[in-house]
């Protein structure tokens, strides 16, 4: 069978000067602002942290203005003229809360942060001046939002990329040569040029890529000037399985291939976005893979923002981008110009890589929707066959890309815990993501999970931390990080904010028991179990009835917050066992700031005597099976004890348990036996008796037996 061949679409380069610009701070709506609007103003840190700018109603007199401004207990008030004021806030003021209050005051016309204004980013790479297309598609402005993320991987399915090119070195990920089945290949100009357009580094060398911080997955499919459907489909599947997020296909054929379309559908099912060149023959005949469903087909424009003379057109064109006289990387460390839709496609690919760097949770349909509303119409309004939905504008695309996860706005960056207050963390996430928020200590250990796998609706979220760890203990003084993790599919994104904690919670101690019994004849000691709400020093002393200290168990021993225990062996300070009677153990606590907590006591009843048990003769002395209802026995106990009572035969074999560890109070108790086993079968004729085993609350044991009685049929 003749192999299907796919021609590579080539290109060359051009120059135009680039201009700087200034980002403008936007004013907010007059009057009341919603909580979401307030949140959006402060979700970034690019403003003076302790200042606000407000505009008061011009109808206010000077005296009324002064009275109003003093009402909010401000440090400094500076007039900007025209009723605008810069107000300086006191330390630890919740800036978002104050802004919300001011916006709701009818005398305030506007409130906003004192924004920091920066110049647009201009690369220092020496050949950047040759890359005219950056100015046209507003890349500089886009770089103020993001220069890409190394978590985003772009698969360049093409010829061999020069992976050690000075502008591409260090950004290769899982390279592969489909032709030879290994990871090495000869570099060529076309693939290296495409990769440079997408991701050439900001390194003061050569040129600048659209997404300089993303990674490239170079996959060679060419042997000479052609490749096959088999090799291209293999490369697409490899990219999908090896971690790519976007695929760039600056290649094409006028022949439909089911195997390539199947591979593309596989990649799309795994969330990959596929971009392909439309072709360079200035005809409307559909080109593949650009013509497959779900693939972004890209035509080319020139430096005059007109369709390039060579660019294909037709129903399969989705967008257009600069593709004529494009300057980028060549193999073996060189640079040069190329023209073609092969150059336009990576412009769009790089744009999508920046979009995914800002929001890795975007789906193919969401990327498509954002790009459609972000393009510049070059011909008729809306879609046309030469430019699709318009020419790419990278800055607009990023502006229209919703934030995946905002920075965290804490109600305060310092948290002085007193046991009743909390700190809140506010943030916005992309709709449909699963949100987990947790707290890490300075070692990076997660010490508290505040919420887990909560689905975001896309609106502002707020979580509260009371300063406790997962064990319910207040954390110690120190620096912590509140972390928000957003997940959707295999993509994850985290944000964190540092908070300094000062623990001024009053120390407290909780005892598991307040009364206990202890027999030095039964055990060598007993445990007093207690829990602390924070780090404390504990002292424990044993007192007798007269209030005299008989033993010091602990003396200012430090314990972390949580559950602990101490032991008393029942001895006095001279090492002798104490006499039976009532004692108390008093626990005193003090924290590292010398703040005392309330003392706790546990009563200890020392009892080394076995319980006094007496049994009475069974009645009747002869149990006739089927005729007598049962035989009764009685016991008396001088104290409350746990009883296990059972019947034994003349061979001392247990035939029936009547009670197990049942508590019987002081007094006389009776019970009966019907002459049957546990399974209700009748026992054999013979001699039987009751066994009474009693254990008091201190663990002392006594055993008595009844006299023998007979069982007859």
C-alpha positions as CSV (number, residue, x, y, z in Angstrom):
1,X,0.0,0.0,0.0
2,X,1.3,3.5,-0.8
3,X,2.0,5.5,2.3
4,X,0.0,8.7,2.9
5,X,2.6,11.5,3.0
6,X,2.2,14.8,4.9
7,X,4.1,17.9,3.7
8,X,5.7,20.2,6.2
9,X,4.5,23.8,6.0
10,X,7.5,26.1,6.0
11,X,8.2,29.8,6.9
12,X,10.8,33.0,7.2
13,X,11.2,36.3,9.3
14,X,10.6,40.2,9.6
15,X,11.4,43.3,11.9
16,X,9.4,46.1,13.5
17,X,10.1,48.2,16.6
18,X,8.4,47.5,19.8
19,X,6.9,50.2,22.1
20,X,6.5,50.2,25.9
21,X,3.1,50.9,27.6
22,X,1.8,51.7,31.0
23,X,-0.9,49.6,32.8
24,X,-3.7,51.8,33.9
25,X,-5.5,51.3,37.2
26,X,-9.3,51.1,36.7
27,X,-11.8,52.9,38.8
28,X,-14.6,51.0,40.4
29,X,-18.3,51.8,40.2
30,X,-19.7,54.7,42.1
31,X,-21.4,54.1,45.4
32,X,-22.0,50.7,47.0
33,X,-19.8,47.8,46.1
34,X,-20.7,44.1,46.5
35,X,-18.6,41.9,48.7
36,X,-17.3,40.2,45.5
37,X,-16.3,43.5,44.1
38,X,-14.4,44.4,47.2
39,X,-12.8,41.0,47.2
40,X,-11.7,41.4,43.6
41,X,-10.0,44.7,44.3
42,X,-7.8,43.2,47.0
43,X,-7.2,39.7,45.8
44,X,-3.8,40.8,44.4
45,X,-1.0,42.3,46.4
46,X,-0.2,45.1,43.9
47,X,-1.3,48.0,46.2
48,X,0.0,49.9,49.2
49,X,-1.0,47.5,52.0
50,X,-2.2,50.0,54.6
51,X,-3.8,52.7,52.4
52,X,-7.1,53.4,50.7
53,X,-8.2,56.1,48.3
54,X,-11.7,57.4,48.8
55,X,-13.8,60.1,47.2
56,X,-16.3,62.0,49.5
57,X,-19.4,63.7,48.4
58,X,-18.6,67.3,47.4
59,X,-21.6,68.5,49.4
60,X,-19.9,67.9,52.7
61,X,-18.5,70.9,54.5
62,X,-14.8,70.9,55.7
63,X,-15.9,70.3,59.3
64,X,-18.2,67.4,58.2
65,X,-15.4,65.8,56.2
66,X,-13.0,66.0,59.2
67,X,-15.6,64.5,61.5
68,X,-16.3,61.7,59.0
69,X,-12.7,60.8,58.5
70,X,-12.0,60.8,62.2
71,X,-14.9,58.4,62.7
72,X,-12.8,55.6,61.3
73,X,-9.8,56.1,63.6
74,X,-7.3,56.6,60.8
75,X,-3.5,57.3,61.2
76,X,-3.2,59.9,58.5
77,X,-5.5,61.6,56.0
78,X,-4.0,63.3,52.9
79,X,-6.1,65.3,50.4
80,X,-5.6,64.8,46.7
81,X,-7.9,67.5,45.7
82,X,-11.4,67.3,44.1
83,X,-12.7,65.5,47.3
84,X,-10.2,62.6,46.9
85,X,-8.3,61.5,50.0
86,X,-5.5,59.0,50.7
87,X,-6.2,57.4,54.1
88,X,-3.6,55.5,56.1
89,X,-4.8,52.7,58.3
90,X,-3.7,51.5,61.7
91,X,-1.6,48.3,61.9
92,X,-3.6,45.1,61.6
93,X,-6.7,46.8,60.2
94,X,-8.7,44.5,58.0
95,X,-8.5,46.5,54.8
96,X,-11.2,44.6,52.9
97,X,-13.6,45.0,55.8
98,X,-13.0,48.7,56.1
99,X,-13.4,49.2,52.4
100,X,-16.7,47.4,52.6
101,X,-17.9,49.6,55.4
102,X,-16.8,52.8,53.5
103,X,-18.5,51.7,50.3
104,X,-21.8,51.3,52.1
105,X,-21.6,54.8,53.6
106,X,-23.8,57.1,51.5
107,X,-21.2,59.9,51.8
108,X,-18.5,57.9,50.0
109,X,-18.7,58.0,46.2
110,X,-15.7,55.8,45.5
111,X,-13.3,53.5,47.4
112,X,-10.3,51.6,46.0
113,X,-6.8,50.5,46.9
114,X,-3.8,52.7,46.3
115,X,-2.6,50.6,43.3
116,X,1.0,50.1,42.3
117,X,1.4,50.9,38.6
118,X,4.1,49.1,36.7
119,X,5.6,49.4,33.2
120,X,4.8,46.7,30.7
121,X,7.4,44.0,30.5
122,X,9.9,44.4,27.7
123,X,12.4,41.5,27.1
124,X,16.1,42.3,26.9
125,X,16.8,39.6,24.3
126,X,18.8,41.3,21.6
127,X,16.8,40.0,18.6
128,X,13.5,40.8,20.2
129,X,13.4,44.0,18.1
130,X,13.1,41.7,15.0
131,X,9.9,40.1,16.3
132,X,7.3,42.6,15.0
133,X,4.4,40.3,15.8
134,X,4.7,40.7,19.6
135,X,3.6,44.3,19.4
136,X,0.7,43.4,17.1
137,X,-0.7,40.7,19.3
138,X,0.0,42.6,22.5
139,X,2.3,40.0,24.0
140,X,4.1,42.5,26.3
141,X,0.9,43.4,28.0
142,X,0.1,39.8,28.4
143,X,3.5,39.2,30.1
144,X,2.4,41.4,33.0
145,X,-0.1,38.7,33.8
146,X,2.0,35.6,33.2
147,X,5.0,34.5,31.3
148,X,3.9,30.9,31.4
149,X,4.2,28.1,33.9
150,X,6.6,25.2,33.7
151,X,3.7,23.0,34.6
152,X,2.3,23.6,31.1
153,X,3.8,21.3,28.4
154,X,3.4,21.9,24.7
155,X,4.0,19.0,22.4
156,X,5.7,20.1,19.1
157,X,5.0,17.3,16.7
158,X,7.3,18.3,13.8
159,X,10.9,17.7,12.8
160,X,13.7,17.5,15.2
161,X,14.0,20.4,17.7
162,X,17.5,21.6,18.6
163,X,17.0,20.8,22.3
164,X,20.4,22.5,23.3
165,X,19.7,25.7,21.5
166,X,20.7,28.6,23.9
167,X,17.1,29.9,23.8
168,X,15.5,26.4,24.3
169,X,18.0,24.7,26.6
170,X,16.6,23.3,29.8
171,X,12.9,23.3,28.8
172,X,12.6,20.0,27.0
173,X,10.2,17.4,28.5
174,X,10.0,13.7,27.4
175,X,11.5,14.1,23.9
176,X,10.8,11.3,21.4
177,X,11.7,10.3,17.9
178,X,8.8,8.3,16.4
179,X,10.8,7.4,13.3
180,X,13.6,5.5,15.3
181,X,11.7,4.8,18.5
182,X,14.2,6.5,20.7
183,X,14.8,9.9,22.4
184,X,17.4,11.4,20.1
185,X,17.0,13.1,16.7
186,X,18.8,15.4,14.3
187,X,17.7,19.0,14.8
188,X,16.1,20.9,11.9
189,X,15.2,24.6,11.4
190,X,11.5,24.2,11.1
191,X,10.8,22.4,14.3
192,X,13.3,24.6,16.2
193,X,11.7,27.8,14.7
194,X,8.2,26.7,15.8
195,X,9.5,25.9,19.3
196,X,11.2,29.3,19.6
197,X,7.9,31.1,18.7
198,X,6.2,29.2,21.5
199,X,8.8,29.2,24.3
200,X,12.1,30.9,23.6
201,X,13.5,31.9,27.0
202,X,13.9,35.4,28.6
203,X,17.6,35.0,29.0
204,X,19.2,38.1,27.4
205,X,20.0,35.9,24.4
206,X,18.4,35.8,21.0
207,X,14.6,36.0,20.8
208,X,11.5,35.8,23.1
209,X,8.8,33.2,22.9
210,X,5.2,33.9,23.6
211,X,5.2,31.6,26.7
212,X,8.9,31.6,27.7
213,X,8.3,29.7,31.0
214,X,6.4,26.7,29.6
215,X,8.1,23.4,28.6
216,X,8.4,21.8,25.2
217,X,7.8,18.1,24.4
218,X,9.7,17.7,21.1
219,X,8.5,14.8,19.0
220,X,10.2,14.1,15.7
221,X,8.0,12.5,13.0
222,X,9.9,13.5,9.9
223,X,12.5,11.6,7.9
224,X,13.5,14.1,5.3
225,X,10.6,16.3,4.1
226,X,7.7,13.9,4.7
227,X,6.1,11.7,7.4
228,X,3.2,9.3,7.5
229,X,-0.2,9.1,9.1
230,X,1.1,6.2,11.2
231,X,3.9,8.3,12.6
232,X,1.8,11.4,13.2
233,X,-0.9,9.4,15.0
234,X,1.7,7.6,17.1
235,X,3.2,11.0,18.1
236,X,-0.2,12.4,19.1
237,X,-1.0,9.4,21.3
238,X,2.5,9.7,22.8
239,X,1.9,13.3,23.6
240,X,-1.4,12.5,25.2
241,X,0.0,9.7,27.3
242,X,3.2,11.5,28.4
243,X,1.8,14.7,29.9
244,X,1.3,17.3,27.2
245,X,-1.4,19.9,27.6
246,X,-1.3,21.4,24.1
247,X,-0.2,19.9,20.7
248,X,1.2,22.1,17.9
249,X,0.9,20.5,14.4
250,X,2.7,22.8,11.9
251,X,2.2,20.2,9.2
252,X,-0.6,19.0,7.0
253,X,-2.0,17.1,4.1
254,X,-5.1,17.5,1.9
255,X,-6.1,13.9,2.6
256,X,-8.3,12.8,5.4
257,X,-6.9,10.1,7.7
258,X,-9.1,8.2,10.0
259,X,-6.1,7.0,12.1
260,X,-4.9,10.6,12.7
261,X,-8.5,11.8,13.6
262,X,-8.8,8.9,16.0
263,X,-5.6,9.8,17.7
264,X,-6.7,13.4,17.9
265,X,-10.0,12.4,19.5
266,X,-8.1,10.3,22.0
267,X,-5.9,13.3,22.9
268,X,-8.9,15.6,23.2
269,X,-10.7,13.0,25.4
270,X,-7.7,13.4,27.8
271,X,-8.1,17.1,27.9
272,X,-5.4,18.1,25.4
273,X,-5.9,21.1,23.0
274,X,-4.8,20.6,19.4
275,X,-3.6,23.5,17.2
276,X,-2.8,23.0,13.5
277,X,-1.6,25.1,10.5
278,X,-4.2,25.7,7.7
279,X,-1.7,25.4,4.8
280,X,0.2,27.7,2.5
281,X,-1.2,27.2,-1.0
282,X,-3.7,30.1,-1.0
283,X,-6.6,27.8,-1.7
284,X,-9.8,26.8,0.2
285,X,-9.3,23.1,0.0
286,X,-9.6,21.6,3.5
287,X,-6.2,20.7,5.1
288,X,-5.7,18.1,7.7
289,X,-5.2,17.9,10.7
290,X,-6.4,21.5,10.8
291,X,-9.7,20.3,9.3
292,X,-10.5,17.7,11.9
293,X,-13.3,18.4,14.4
294,X,-12.1,20.0,17.6
295,X,-8.7,21.1,16.1
296,X,-8.0,24.8,16.0
297,X,-7.2,25.6,12.4
298,X,-4.9,28.6,12.0
299,X,-4.4,30.9,9.0
300,X,-1.7,33.5,8.7
301,X,-1.5,37.3,8.6
302,X,1.3,39.8,7.7
303,X,2.8,42.8,9.3
304,X,0.1,45.0,7.9
305,X,-2.5,42.9,9.7
306,X,-3.8,41.5,6.5
307,X,-4.2,37.9,5.4
308,X,-0.9,36.6,4.2
309,X,-0.7,36.0,0.4
310,X,0.1,32.3,0.8
311,X,-2.4,31.4,3.5
312,X,-5.1,28.9,2.9
313,X,-8.7,29.8,3.8
314,X,-12.0,28.0,4.2
315,X,-14.6,26.6,6.6
316,X,-12.0,24.9,8.8
317,X,-10.1,28.1,9.7
318,X,-10.9,29.1,13.3
319,X,-8.4,31.9,14.0
320,X,-5.6,33.8,12.3
321,X,-2.2,34.9,13.7
322,X,1.0,36.5,12.4
323,X,2.8,34.1,10.1
324,X,4.8,36.1,7.6
325,X,8.5,37.1,8.1
326,X,8.6,35.7,11.7
327,X,11.9,35.8,13.4
328,X,12.8,32.9,15.7
329,X,15.3,30.2,16.6
330,X,17.0,28.0,14.0
331,X,18.9,24.8,14.6
332,X,22.5,24.8,15.9
333,X,22.1,28.1,17.8
334,X,21.2,30.2,14.8
335,X,18.2,32.6,14.2
336,X,16.3,33.5,11.1
337,X,13.1,34.4,9.4
338,X,10.4,32.0,8.2
339,X,6.9,32.5,6.8
340,X,3.9,30.2,6.7
341,X,0.9,29.1,8.7
342,X,3.5,26.9,10.4
343,X,4.5,30.1,12.1
344,X,1.0,31.3,12.8
345,X,-0.1,28.1,14.5
346,X,2.6,28.3,17.3
347,X,1.5,31.9,18.0
348,X,-1.9,30.5,18.9
349,X,-0.4,27.6,20.7
350,X,1.8,29.9,22.8
351,X,-1.3,32.0,23.6
352,X,-3.2,28.9,24.7
353,X,-0.2,27.9,26.8
354,X,-0.3,31.3,28.6
355,X,-4.1,30.9,29.1
356,X,-3.5,27.4,30.7
357,X,-0.7,28.9,32.8
358,X,-3.2,31.3,34.3
359,X,-6.0,28.7,34.5
360,X,-4.9,25.1,34.0
361,X,-8.6,24.0,34.5
362,X,-9.8,25.4,31.1
363,X,-11.4,22.9,28.8
364,X,-11.1,22.9,25.0
365,X,-14.6,24.5,24.7
366,X,-13.7,27.2,27.3
367,X,-10.5,28.0,25.5
368,X,-12.4,28.3,22.2
369,X,-15.0,30.5,23.8
370,X,-12.4,32.8,25.3
371,X,-10.4,33.1,22.1
372,X,-13.5,34.0,20.1
373,X,-14.2,37.0,22.4
374,X,-10.6,38.0,22.4
375,X,-9.7,38.3,18.8
376,X,-9.5,41.4,16.5
377,X,-11.8,41.3,13.5
378,X,-9.8,42.0,10.3
379,X,-12.4,41.5,7.6
380,X,-16.2,41.4,8.1
381,X,-17.6,41.2,11.6
382,X,-17.7,37.7,13.0
383,X,-16.3,34.7,11.3
384,X,-14.9,34.7,7.7
385,X,-13.1,32.0,5.7
386,X,-9.8,33.9,5.6
387,X,-9.3,34.9,9.2
388,X,-11.8,32.7,11.1
389,X,-13.1,34.5,14.2
390,X,-10.3,37.0,14.0
391,X,-6.6,37.7,14.7
392,X,-5.3,36.6,18.1
393,X,-4.7,39.2,20.8
394,X,-2.7,37.6,23.6
395,X,-3.5,40.3,26.1
396,X,-7.2,40.1,25.5
397,X,-7.1,36.4,25.8
398,X,-5.5,36.6,29.2
399,X,-7.8,39.3,30.4
400,X,-10.8,37.1,29.4
401,X,-9.3,34.0,31.0
402,X,-10.9,33.6,34.4
403,X,-8.5,33.2,37.3
404,X,-8.1,29.6,38.4
405,X,-7.3,30.5,42.0
406,X,-6.8,33.9,43.4
407,X,-4.4,34.9,46.1
408,X,-5.6,34.4,49.6
409,X,-6.8,37.4,51.5
410,X,-6.5,36.9,55.2
411,X,-8.6,38.9,57.7
412,X,-5.2,39.5,59.4
413,X,-1.7,38.5,58.8
414,X,-1.2,38.2,62.5
415,X,-3.4,36.0,64.7
416,X,-3.3,36.7,68.4
417,X,-5.4,33.7,69.6
418,X,-7.4,34.1,72.8
419,X,-9.6,31.0,72.5
420,X,-12.7,32.7,71.1
421,X,-11.4,34.5,68.0
422,X,-10.7,33.2,64.5
423,X,-8.9,34.2,61.4
424,X,-10.6,34.0,58.0
425,X,-9.1,33.2,54.5
426,X,-11.0,34.5,51.5
427,X,-10.3,33.5,47.9
428,X,-11.9,32.9,44.6
429,X,-11.6,29.7,42.5
430,X,-12.7,28.5,39.1
431,X,-16.2,27.0,39.0
432,X,-16.2,23.2,39.3
433,X,-12.9,22.8,41.0
434,X,-12.5,20.8,44.2
435,X,-11.1,22.9,47.0
436,X,-9.0,21.8,50.0
437,X,-7.7,24.2,52.5
438,X,-5.1,23.3,55.2
439,X,-2.5,24.8,57.5
440,X,1.2,24.0,57.4
441,X,3.8,24.6,60.1
442,X,7.3,26.0,59.4
443,X,8.6,22.5,58.5
444,X,5.9,22.1,55.8
445,X,3.9,19.5,57.8
446,X,0.1,19.7,57.5
447,X,-1.2,20.3,61.0
448,X,-4.8,21.2,60.3
449,X,-7.2,20.4,57.4
450,X,-9.9,23.0,57.5
451,X,-12.0,21.7,54.7
452,X,-11.5,19.0,52.1
453,X,-12.8,18.4,48.5
454,X,-15.4,21.2,48.6
455,X,-16.8,22.0,45.1
456,X,-16.4,25.6,44.0
457,X,-19.3,27.4,42.4
458,X,-17.0,30.1,41.1
459,X,-18.0,32.7,43.7
460,X,-15.9,34.0,46.6
461,X,-15.2,31.4,49.3
462,X,-14.2,32.0,52.9
463,X,-12.9,29.5,55.4
464,X,-12.3,30.0,59.1
465,X,-9.4,28.8,61.3
466,X,-9.7,28.8,65.0
467,X,-5.9,28.2,65.6
468,X,-6.3,24.5,66.5
469,X,-4.5,21.5,64.9
470,X,-6.3,18.3,63.8
471,X,-6.1,17.0,67.4
472,X,-8.1,20.0,68.7
473,X,-5.0,21.6,70.3
474,X,-4.1,25.3,69.9
475,X,-0.9,25.7,68.0
476,X,2.2,27.2,69.4
477,X,3.6,30.7,68.7
478,X,5.2,30.8,65.3
479,X,4.8,31.3,61.5
480,X,2.3,29.1,59.6
481,X,1.0,29.0,56.1
482,X,-2.7,28.7,55.1
483,X,-2.8,26.8,51.8
484,X,-5.6,26.5,49.3
485,X,-5.4,23.7,46.8
486,X,-7.7,23.6,43.8
487,X,-8.1,20.4,41.7
488,X,-9.9,19.4,38.6
489,X,-9.1,16.2,36.8
490,X,-5.3,15.7,36.9
491,X,-4.6,19.5,37.2
492,X,-3.8,21.0,40.5
493,X,-3.0,24.5,41.7
494,X,-2.1,25.9,45.1
495,X,-1.9,29.3,46.7
496,X,-0.6,30.0,50.2
497,X,-0.5,32.9,52.6
498,X,1.8,33.3,55.6
499,X,0.3,34.1,59.0
500,X,2.1,34.8,62.3
501,X,0.4,33.2,65.4
502,X,0.7,34.4,69.0
503,X,-0.9,32.0,71.4
504,X,-2.6,33.9,74.3
505,X,-5.2,31.3,74.9
506,X,-5.7,30.6,78.6
507,X,-4.2,27.2,79.4
508,X,-6.6,24.5,80.4
509,X,-6.6,20.9,81.4
510,X,-9.3,18.2,81.1
511,X,-9.2,15.0,83.2
512,X,-10.6,11.8,81.8
513,X,-11.9,10.9,85.3
514,X,-12.5,12.9,88.5
515,X,-12.8,9.9,90.8
516,X,-10.9,6.7,90.7
517,X,-10.1,3.6,92.8
518,X,-6.7,2.1,93.4
519,X,-5.4,-1.1,95.1
520,X,-1.7,-1.4,95.5
521,X,-2.2,-5.1,95.8
522,X,-3.7,-5.3,92.4
523,X,-1.4,-3.0,90.4
524,X,1.9,-1.2,90.9
525,X,0.3,2.1,89.9
526,X,-2.5,3.7,88.0
527,X,-2.7,6.3,85.2
528,X,-4.2,9.7,85.5
529,X,-5.2,10.6,81.9
530,X,-5.5,14.3,80.9
531,X,-5.5,16.6,77.9
532,X,-4.0,20.1,77.4
533,X,-5.2,22.7,75.0
534,X,-1.7,24.0,74.3
535,X,1.9,23.6,75.5
536,X,2.0,23.8,79.3
537,X,4.1,23.0,82.3
538,X,2.3,20.6,84.7
539,X,2.7,20.1,88.4
540,X,1.0,17.2,90.2
541,X,0.9,16.5,94.0
542,X,-0.9,13.9,96.1
543,X,-2.8,15.1,99.2
544,X,-4.3,13.1,102.1
545,X,-7.5,13.9,103.9
546,X,-5.8,16.4,106.1
547,X,-4.5,18.4,103.1
548,X,-0.9,17.3,103.6
549,X,1.2,16.6,100.6
550,X,2.3,13.0,100.7
551,X,3.9,12.8,97.2
552,X,5.0,15.1,94.4
553,X,4.5,13.3,91.1
554,X,5.4,16.2,88.7
555,X,7.0,19.5,89.1
556,X,6.7,21.9,86.2
557,X,7.1,19.2,83.5
558,X,6.5,20.5,80.0
559,X,3.9,18.8,77.8
560,X,2.7,19.7,74.3
561,X,-1.0,20.2,73.7
562,X,-2.9,17.0,73.4
563,X,-3.5,13.8,75.4
564,X,-1.1,12.6,78.1
565,X,-1.0,10.6,81.3
566,X,0.9,10.5,84.6
567,X,1.2,7.6,87.1
568,X,1.0,7.3,90.9
569,X,2.3,4.2,92.5
570,X,0.4,4.6,95.8
571,X,3.4,5.5,97.8
572,X,4.4,8.5,99.8
573,X,7.5,10.6,99.5
574,X,9.5,8.0,101.6
575,X,8.6,5.2,99.2
576,X,6.1,3.5,101.6
577,X,2.6,2.5,100.5
578,X,-0.1,4.8,101.8
579,X,-2.8,3.5,104.1
580,X,-6.3,2.8,102.7
581,X,-8.4,5.9,102.5
582,X,-9.3,9.0,100.4
583,X,-6.6,11.0,98.6
584,X,-6.6,13.7,95.9
585,X,-4.2,14.5,93.1
586,X,-4.1,18.2,92.3
587,X,-2.8,19.3,88.9
588,X,-1.6,22.9,88.4
589,X,-0.7,24.3,84.9
590,X,1.1,27.3,83.6
591,X,2.0,28.2,79.9
592,X,5.2,29.5,78.4
593,X,4.1,33.1,79.1
594,X,3.6,32.3,82.8
595,X,-0.2,32.5,82.4
596,X,-1.8,30.1,84.9
597,X,-4.8,28.0,84.1
598,X,-7.4,26.5,86.5
599,X,-6.3,23.6,88.7
600,X,-7.9,20.3,88.4
601,X,-8.4,17.5,91.0
602,X,-8.9,13.8,90.9
603,X,-10.2,11.9,93.9
604,X,-8.4,8.6,94.6
605,X,-9.9,6.0,96.8
606,X,-7.1,3.7,97.9
607,X,-8.6,0.3,98.9
608,X,-6.4,-2.8,99.3
609,X,-9.0,-5.1,100.9
610,X,-11.0,-7.7,99.0
611,X,-14.8,-7.3,98.9
612,X,-16.6,-9.0,101.7
613,X,-19.0,-11.5,100.2
614,X,-21.3,-14.1,101.9
615,X,-23.4,-16.8,100.3
616,X,-26.5,-18.5,101.6
617,X,-27.6,-22.1,101.1
618,X,-29.5,-22.8,97.8
619,X,-33.2,-23.5,98.0
620,X,-34.5,-26.1,97.4
621,X,-31.5,-28.4,97.9
622,X,-33.0,-30.8,95.2
623,X,-34.0,-29.5,91.8
624,X,-36.4,-31.8,90.0
625,X,-36.2,-31.1,86.3
626,X,-39.6,-30.4,84.8
627,X,-41.2,-30.2,88.2
628,X,-39.3,-27.5,90.1
629,X,-39.1,-24.0,88.6
630,X,-35.6,-23.6,89.7
631,X,-33.1,-23.4,92.5
632,X,-32.5,-20.0,94.2
633,X,-29.3,-18.7,95.8
634,X,-28.5,-15.5,97.7
635,X,-25.4,-13.5,98.4
636,X,-24.6,-10.4,100.4
637,X,-21.8,-7.9,99.6
638,X,-20.5,-5.3,101.9
639,X,-19.7,-2.9,99.0
640,X,-20.5,-2.3,95.3
641,X,-18.7,-4.8,93.2
642,X,-18.7,-6.5,89.8
643,X,-20.0,-10.1,89.9
644,X,-19.5,-13.0,87.7
645,X,-21.8,-15.9,88.8
646,X,-21.9,-19.4,87.3
647,X,-22.8,-23.0,88.0
648,X,-20.3,-25.9,88.2
649,X,-20.9,-29.6,88.4
650,X,-19.2,-32.1,90.7
651,X,-16.2,-32.3,88.3
652,X,-15.8,-28.5,88.7
653,X,-16.9,-28.0,85.1
654,X,-18.7,-24.8,84.2
655,X,-22.2,-25.5,82.9
656,X,-23.9,-22.2,82.9
657,X,-23.0,-18.5,83.3
658,X,-25.8,-16.5,85.1
659,X,-24.0,-13.1,85.1
660,X,-20.8,-11.7,83.8
661,X,-19.3,-8.5,85.3
662,X,-22.6,-7.3,86.6
663,X,-22.5,-4.5,89.1
664,X,-24.3,-5.3,92.4
665,X,-24.6,-2.7,95.1
666,X,-24.0,-3.2,98.8
667,X,-26.7,-5.5,100.2
668,X,-28.4,-8.9,99.6
669,X,-29.1,-10.2,96.1
670,X,-30.8,-13.4,94.9
671,X,-30.9,-15.3,91.6
672,X,-32.1,-18.6,90.3
673,X,-31.1,-21.4,87.9
674,X,-33.5,-23.5,85.9
675,X,-31.2,-26.5,85.5
676,X,-30.4,-26.0,81.9
677,X,-27.3,-25.2,79.8
678,X,-26.9,-22.0,77.8
679,X,-28.5,-23.8,74.8
680,X,-31.6,-24.6,76.9
681,X,-31.0,-28.3,77.1
682,X,-31.4,-29.9,80.5
683,X,-28.3,-30.8,82.5
684,X,-27.6,-34.4,83.7
685,X,-28.5,-35.6,87.2
686,X,-25.8,-34.9,89.8
687,X,-24.3,-32.4,92.2
688,X,-24.0,-28.7,91.4
689,X,-23.2,-25.4,93.2
690,X,-23.1,-21.6,92.6
691,X,-19.7,-19.8,92.3
692,X,-19.7,-16.1,93.1
693,X,-16.7,-14.1,91.9
694,X,-16.7,-10.4,93.1
695,X,-14.3,-7.6,92.1
696,X,-14.5,-4.2,93.8
697,X,-13.9,-0.9,92.0
698,X,-10.2,-1.0,93.0
699,X,-9.8,-4.4,91.4
700,X,-9.6,-6.5,94.6
701,X,-11.2,-9.9,94.1
702,X,-13.1,-12.4,96.3
703,X,-14.7,-15.7,95.5
704,X,-17.3,-17.7,97.5
705,X,-19.3,-20.8,96.7
706,X,-22.7,-22.0,97.7
707,X,-23.2,-25.5,99.3
708,X,-24.0,-28.4,97.0
709,X,-27.5,-29.1,95.7
710,X,-28.8,-32.0,93.7
711,X,-30.4,-32.1,90.2
712,X,-32.8,-35.0,89.6
713,X,-35.1,-36.0,86.8
